[in-house]
């Protein structure tokens, strides 16, 4: 189901007679902010009738600037906007919602195109990423067990460098950015959804739940099924996964997107995700261009490639040589504080991998401890990624993580009473 763009586009206009509905301040807190997504509950406003006539303005002295925002009503009324540019620590910015009668339309900054078996997101004509809907077959002569869908590839840097890889000859089951579980047990029976060559299980796309395009973010939700090939009576769903991807329309020359996985199981006995060095979370097979000599790893705890494996981190920068004008590109991976085992354990391939030091990274919440998924419960893992060209400093990475984990605080200054 595609949500109508008319419900997501922000409508603005400033008029002398416009009615102030809600004034609020956004406080940066004790860290600098750069192009930071911010949310605000507007349950106190009559959004069901006024949502298409709301205007948001930032107030700077006597100057007021219209700000795009996006309404979300899945669990109460919430609006999102970007705290654009740089906001220095310990400073505040002022905003006001007004009711208006002469709206201006802010167009979607990022668009979605479904074509050739994939759902792709673009910034203008520049590709950002693709999500694979239809199964991709392995190369000729390779086992059909390696066939699968429900993964992200390619991921592009802002200058168009492809940073992901699928079906590498050393690991045909690697699929760009993806998250299957490896050592699992249904009762006493082992099921591997990761190592596809075993023929025990797989993960497949099962349908688009929603698509959203707007001036602040564009994204989709899909259903992914973790299939048990050895279930009594034939193939069966062992876990359902709500997969939620949201790309934020930030102004600077980087891509920012959220990656959320919510799991549940229909099995009465549940499913055990056993402790193992691979499994779930978020896995990343990097471009074949990178090796131990032209790429690097840096974690929030100061670990590098030679000692990051098995350690825990809030964030991790994976970067390397590229054909861009800066000569480098990379991805910052961030773990949300509510994630299981946060700061999360990681799997980082050693510098000797495949003889040349090929690059693989994963946040792995079951690295050191089992995780039982029980029927009737839901379990969520949230990640945020920043895709960049050039280099990223540890200070920048920490600021991005703070924006994700501890977003700026919103304080209502005054509002009208709902009528």
C-alpha positions as CSV (number, residue, x, y, z in Angstrom):
1,X,0.0,0.0,0.0
2,X,1.5,3.4,-1.0
3,X,0.5,6.2,1.3
4,X,-0.8,9.1,-0.7
5,X,1.8,11.8,-1.0
6,X,-0.8,14.4,-0.2
7,X,-0.8,13.2,3.4
8,X,2.9,13.4,3.7
9,X,3.9,16.6,2.0
10,X,4.2,19.6,4.3
11,X,2.1,22.6,3.4
12,X,3.2,26.0,4.4
13,X,2.6,29.7,4.1
14,X,3.1,32.7,6.2
15,X,0.2,35.2,6.5
16,X,-0.2,38.1,8.9
17,X,-3.5,36.6,10.0
18,X,-2.2,33.1,10.5
19,X,-3.0,31.5,13.9
20,X,-0.1,30.4,16.1
21,X,-0.9,26.9,17.4
22,X,2.3,25.7,19.1
23,X,5.7,27.3,19.9
24,X,8.6,25.1,20.9
25,X,12.4,25.1,21.3
26,X,14.9,22.5,20.2
27,X,18.0,22.3,22.5
28,X,21.2,20.8,21.1
29,X,22.3,19.6,24.5
30,X,26.0,18.9,25.2
31,X,26.9,17.9,21.6
32,X,27.1,19.6,18.3
33,X,24.3,18.7,15.8
34,X,24.5,18.4,12.0
35,X,21.4,17.9,9.8
36,X,19.7,16.0,12.7
37,X,16.2,14.4,12.4
38,X,13.9,15.6,15.2
39,X,10.4,14.5,16.1
40,X,7.6,16.2,18.0
41,X,4.3,14.9,19.3
42,X,1.4,17.0,18.1
43,X,-1.4,15.0,19.7
44,X,-2.5,18.3,21.3
45,X,-3.4,19.7,17.9
46,X,-6.4,18.8,15.8
47,X,-4.3,17.2,13.1
48,X,-7.1,15.2,11.6
49,X,-8.7,18.3,10.2
50,X,-5.8,20.8,10.2
51,X,-2.8,18.6,9.0
52,X,-3.1,19.9,5.5
53,X,-3.2,23.5,6.7
54,X,-0.3,23.4,9.1
55,X,2.9,25.5,8.6
56,X,6.2,25.2,10.5
57,X,8.6,28.1,10.8
58,X,11.9,28.6,12.4
59,X,12.2,31.9,14.2
60,X,15.5,33.8,14.2
61,X,15.0,37.2,15.6
62,X,12.6,39.0,13.3
63,X,13.2,36.4,10.5
64,X,11.0,33.4,9.9
65,X,11.9,30.6,7.6
66,X,9.4,27.9,6.4
67,X,10.6,24.4,7.4
68,X,9.5,21.1,5.7
69,X,8.0,18.6,8.0
70,X,6.3,15.2,7.7
71,X,3.3,13.9,9.6
72,X,3.3,10.4,11.0
73,X,0.1,9.0,12.6
74,X,0.7,5.3,13.1
75,X,1.0,5.6,16.9
76,X,-0.3,9.0,17.8
77,X,0.5,12.2,15.9
78,X,4.2,12.9,15.4
79,X,5.9,15.2,13.0
80,X,9.5,14.9,11.8
81,X,11.7,17.6,10.5
82,X,15.4,18.1,10.0
83,X,17.3,20.4,12.3
84,X,19.3,21.6,9.3
85,X,22.8,22.8,9.2
86,X,25.0,23.0,12.2
87,X,23.6,23.5,15.7
88,X,26.3,24.1,18.3
89,X,26.2,22.4,21.6
90,X,24.4,24.2,24.5
91,X,22.3,26.3,22.0
92,X,18.6,26.4,21.2
93,X,16.5,27.0,18.1
94,X,12.9,28.3,18.2
95,X,10.0,27.1,16.0
96,X,6.3,27.8,15.6
97,X,3.4,25.8,14.1
98,X,0.8,27.9,12.5
99,X,-2.6,27.3,10.9
100,X,-2.6,28.7,7.4
101,X,-5.0,29.0,4.4
102,X,-2.6,29.5,1.5
103,X,-0.3,26.5,1.6
104,X,3.0,26.0,-0.2
105,X,4.0,22.5,-1.2
106,X,7.5,21.1,-0.4
107,X,8.2,18.3,-2.8
108,X,9.7,15.0,-1.8
109,X,13.4,15.1,-1.8
110,X,13.9,11.4,-2.3
111,X,11.9,9.2,-4.7
112,X,11.3,5.5,-5.0
113,X,11.2,3.5,-8.2
114,X,10.2,-0.2,-8.4
115,X,11.8,-1.7,-11.5
116,X,13.7,-4.9,-12.5
117,X,12.8,-6.8,-9.3
118,X,14.1,-4.1,-6.9
119,X,12.8,-1.1,-5.1
120,X,15.4,1.7,-5.6
121,X,15.7,5.1,-3.9
122,X,17.1,8.1,-5.6
123,X,18.1,11.7,-4.7
124,X,17.2,13.4,-7.9
125,X,18.8,11.2,-10.5
126,X,21.5,9.9,-8.1
127,X,20.9,6.4,-6.8
128,X,21.2,5.8,-3.1
129,X,20.3,2.1,-2.6
130,X,18.2,-0.7,-3.9
131,X,16.2,-3.3,-2.0
132,X,15.9,-6.7,-3.7
133,X,12.3,-7.9,-4.0
134,X,12.6,-10.7,-6.6
135,X,15.0,-13.6,-5.9
136,X,18.5,-13.3,-7.4
137,X,19.9,-16.5,-8.9
138,X,23.5,-17.5,-8.3
139,X,26.0,-17.6,-11.1
140,X,25.7,-20.5,-13.6
141,X,27.0,-23.7,-12.2
142,X,26.5,-22.7,-8.5
143,X,24.0,-24.4,-6.3
144,X,20.4,-23.0,-6.5
145,X,20.3,-23.0,-2.7
146,X,22.2,-19.6,-3.0
147,X,19.1,-18.0,-4.6
148,X,17.6,-15.3,-2.4
149,X,15.8,-12.0,-2.1
150,X,15.3,-9.5,0.8
151,X,18.6,-7.7,0.9
152,X,20.1,-4.2,0.2
153,X,22.4,-3.9,-2.8
154,X,23.8,-1.8,-4.3
155,X,24.5,0.9,-1.8
156,X,26.0,4.0,-3.4
157,X,28.2,6.7,-2.0
158,X,27.0,10.3,-2.8
159,X,29.4,10.4,-5.8
160,X,28.1,7.0,-7.1
161,X,30.7,4.6,-5.8
162,X,29.2,1.1,-5.2
163,X,30.1,0.1,-1.6
164,X,28.4,-3.3,-1.3
165,X,29.0,-6.7,-2.9
166,X,26.9,-9.9,-3.4
167,X,27.7,-13.5,-4.3
168,X,31.4,-13.2,-3.9
169,X,33.0,-16.5,-5.0
170,X,34.4,-17.1,-1.5
171,X,31.0,-16.6,0.1
172,X,28.1,-16.9,-2.5
173,X,25.6,-16.4,0.4
174,X,26.8,-12.9,1.1
175,X,24.3,-10.3,0.0
176,X,25.3,-6.7,0.4
177,X,23.7,-5.5,3.6
178,X,21.5,-8.2,5.2
179,X,20.7,-9.9,8.5
180,X,20.0,-13.7,8.5
181,X,20.6,-15.8,11.6
182,X,23.1,-18.6,11.6
183,X,23.0,-21.0,14.5
184,X,19.4,-21.4,15.5
185,X,17.4,-24.2,17.1
186,X,13.7,-25.1,16.8
187,X,13.4,-27.6,19.6
188,X,16.5,-29.7,19.3
189,X,16.8,-29.3,15.5
190,X,19.4,-26.9,14.1
191,X,18.4,-24.5,11.3
192,X,20.8,-22.2,9.5
193,X,19.3,-19.3,7.7
194,X,22.7,-17.8,6.8
195,X,24.8,-20.6,5.2
196,X,22.4,-21.2,2.3
197,X,24.4,-24.1,0.9
198,X,23.3,-26.3,3.8
199,X,19.7,-26.2,2.4
200,X,18.3,-25.8,5.9
201,X,16.7,-22.4,5.5
202,X,16.6,-19.0,3.8
203,X,15.1,-15.5,4.1
204,X,12.7,-14.3,1.5
205,X,10.7,-11.1,0.6
206,X,7.0,-11.7,1.3
207,X,5.5,-8.4,0.4
208,X,5.6,-4.6,0.6
209,X,3.6,-3.3,3.6
210,X,3.9,0.4,2.9
211,X,5.9,3.0,0.9
212,X,6.3,6.6,1.9
213,X,7.7,9.6,0.0
214,X,8.0,13.0,1.6
215,X,10.1,16.1,2.0
216,X,11.8,14.8,5.2
217,X,12.2,11.1,4.6
218,X,11.3,8.4,2.1
219,X,11.2,4.7,2.8
220,X,9.4,1.5,2.9
221,X,8.3,-1.4,5.1
222,X,8.4,-5.0,4.0
223,X,7.6,-8.4,5.3
224,X,10.6,-10.8,5.3
225,X,10.1,-14.5,6.1
226,X,12.7,-16.7,7.6
227,X,11.9,-20.1,6.1
228,X,12.6,-23.5,7.7
229,X,13.1,-26.1,4.9
230,X,13.1,-29.0,7.4
231,X,9.8,-28.3,9.2
232,X,7.4,-31.2,9.6
233,X,5.0,-31.1,6.6
234,X,7.3,-29.0,4.4
235,X,8.7,-25.5,4.3
236,X,7.4,-23.2,7.1
237,X,7.9,-19.7,8.5
238,X,10.1,-19.8,11.5
239,X,10.2,-16.0,12.0
240,X,8.4,-13.0,10.6
241,X,10.4,-9.9,10.2
242,X,9.1,-6.3,9.7
243,X,11.9,-4.6,7.8
244,X,11.8,-0.8,7.9
245,X,14.1,1.4,5.9
246,X,14.0,5.2,6.0
247,X,16.3,7.5,4.1
248,X,16.5,11.0,5.5
249,X,16.5,14.0,3.2
250,X,19.5,15.8,4.7
251,X,21.1,18.8,2.9
252,X,24.8,17.9,3.1
253,X,26.7,15.6,0.8
254,X,26.1,12.4,2.7
255,X,23.3,9.8,2.8
256,X,21.6,9.0,6.2
257,X,19.3,6.1,6.5
258,X,17.7,4.0,9.2
259,X,17.5,0.2,9.2
260,X,15.0,-1.4,11.6
261,X,14.3,-5.1,12.0
262,X,11.4,-6.3,14.2
263,X,11.1,-10.0,14.7
264,X,8.4,-12.4,16.0
265,X,7.8,-16.1,15.6
266,X,4.6,-18.1,15.0
267,X,6.2,-21.2,16.6
268,X,4.6,-22.4,19.9
269,X,8.0,-23.5,21.1
270,X,9.7,-20.3,20.0
271,X,13.1,-20.3,18.3
272,X,16.6,-20.1,19.9
273,X,19.1,-17.8,18.3
274,X,22.2,-19.5,19.7
275,X,25.4,-17.6,20.5
276,X,27.7,-17.6,17.5
277,X,30.2,-15.2,15.9
278,X,27.8,-14.6,12.9
279,X,24.1,-13.9,12.9
280,X,21.4,-11.3,12.6
281,X,21.9,-7.7,13.6
282,X,23.2,-6.1,10.5
283,X,25.9,-7.6,8.2
284,X,27.9,-5.8,5.5
285,X,30.0,-7.3,2.7
286,X,32.1,-4.5,1.3
287,X,33.1,-3.8,-2.2
288,X,35.7,-6.1,-3.8
289,X,38.0,-3.0,-4.2
290,X,38.8,-3.0,-0.6
291,X,41.6,-5.0,1.1
292,X,43.8,-4.8,4.2
293,X,46.1,-2.3,2.4
294,X,43.5,0.3,1.2
295,X,40.7,0.2,3.8
296,X,40.3,0.7,7.5
297,X,38.1,0.0,10.5
298,X,37.6,2.3,13.5
299,X,35.2,1.7,16.4
300,X,33.7,4.0,19.1
301,X,36.1,2.3,21.5
302,X,39.2,3.1,19.4
303,X,39.6,-0.5,18.1
304,X,40.9,-1.0,14.6
305,X,40.7,-3.9,12.2
306,X,43.4,-6.1,13.9
307,X,41.6,-6.0,17.3
308,X,37.9,-5.0,16.7
309,X,36.6,-8.6,16.2
310,X,34.6,-9.7,19.2
311,X,34.7,-6.3,20.9
312,X,31.7,-4.1,21.6
313,X,31.0,-0.7,20.1
314,X,28.3,2.0,19.7
315,X,29.5,2.8,16.2
316,X,32.0,1.6,13.6
317,X,33.4,3.4,10.5
318,X,34.3,1.1,7.6
319,X,36.0,3.0,4.8
320,X,38.4,2.6,1.9
321,X,39.8,3.7,-1.4
322,X,37.3,4.7,-4.1
323,X,37.1,6.3,-7.5
324,X,35.6,9.5,-6.2
325,X,37.3,12.8,-6.4
326,X,38.1,12.6,-2.7
327,X,39.6,9.1,-3.3
328,X,37.9,7.5,-0.2
329,X,34.3,6.4,0.6
330,X,32.7,4.6,3.5
331,X,29.8,3.8,5.8
332,X,29.3,4.6,9.5
333,X,27.3,1.9,11.2
334,X,25.5,2.9,14.5
335,X,23.8,0.7,17.1
336,X,20.8,2.1,19.1
337,X,21.1,2.0,22.9
338,X,17.9,-0.2,23.2
339,X,19.4,-2.9,21.0
340,X,20.2,-6.2,22.7
341,X,23.7,-6.4,24.1
342,X,24.4,-2.7,23.3
343,X,27.1,-1.6,22.9
344,X,26.9,-4.4,20.5
345,X,29.5,-7.2,19.8
346,X,31.0,-7.2,16.3
347,X,32.3,-9.6,13.8
348,X,35.2,-8.0,11.8
349,X,37.2,-10.2,9.4
350,X,40.9,-10.5,10.1
351,X,43.5,-8.8,7.8
352,X,44.4,-12.3,6.5
353,X,40.9,-13.0,5.1
354,X,40.9,-14.7,1.7
355,X,44.6,-13.9,1.5
356,X,44.1,-10.2,0.6
357,X,42.1,-8.9,3.5
358,X,38.6,-8.7,2.1
359,X,36.3,-6.6,4.3
360,X,33.3,-7.9,6.2
361,X,31.6,-6.2,9.2
362,X,28.6,-7.1,11.4
363,X,26.9,-6.0,14.6
364,X,26.1,-9.4,16.1
365,X,23.8,-9.2,19.2
366,X,24.1,-13.0,19.8
367,X,27.9,-13.1,19.5
368,X,28.4,-14.0,23.2
369,X,24.9,-14.9,24.5
370,X,21.9,-16.9,23.3
371,X,18.6,-15.1,22.5
372,X,15.3,-16.9,22.8
373,X,12.5,-15.5,20.5
374,X,9.2,-16.4,22.2
375,X,5.8,-16.6,20.5
376,X,3.6,-13.6,21.3
377,X,6.5,-11.2,21.7
378,X,8.2,-8.8,19.3
379,X,11.9,-7.9,19.3
380,X,13.4,-4.9,17.6
381,X,16.9,-4.0,16.5
382,X,17.6,-0.4,15.2
383,X,20.6,0.8,13.2
384,X,21.5,4.1,11.5
385,X,24.0,4.4,8.6
386,X,25.8,7.4,7.2
387,X,27.2,6.9,3.7
388,X,30.0,9.3,2.8
389,X,32.8,10.2,0.4
390,X,36.1,11.5,1.7
391,X,36.9,10.8,5.3
392,X,34.9,10.9,8.6
393,X,36.5,11.8,11.9
394,X,35.8,10.0,15.2
395,X,34.3,13.3,16.4
396,X,31.8,13.4,13.5
397,X,30.9,9.8,14.1
398,X,30.2,10.4,17.8
399,X,28.0,13.4,16.9
400,X,26.0,11.3,14.5
401,X,25.6,8.6,17.1
402,X,24.5,11.1,19.7
403,X,21.9,12.4,17.3
404,X,20.6,8.9,16.8
405,X,20.8,7.7,20.5
406,X,20.1,11.0,22.3
407,X,18.3,13.3,19.9
408,X,17.8,17.0,20.7
409,X,15.3,17.8,23.3
410,X,12.0,19.5,22.3
411,X,10.3,21.8,24.9
412,X,6.9,23.3,24.3
413,X,6.9,27.1,25.0
414,X,3.2,27.6,24.6
415,X,0.2,26.1,22.6
416,X,-3.4,26.7,22.1
417,X,-6.1,24.4,23.6
418,X,-7.5,21.7,21.3
419,X,-11.1,22.5,20.4
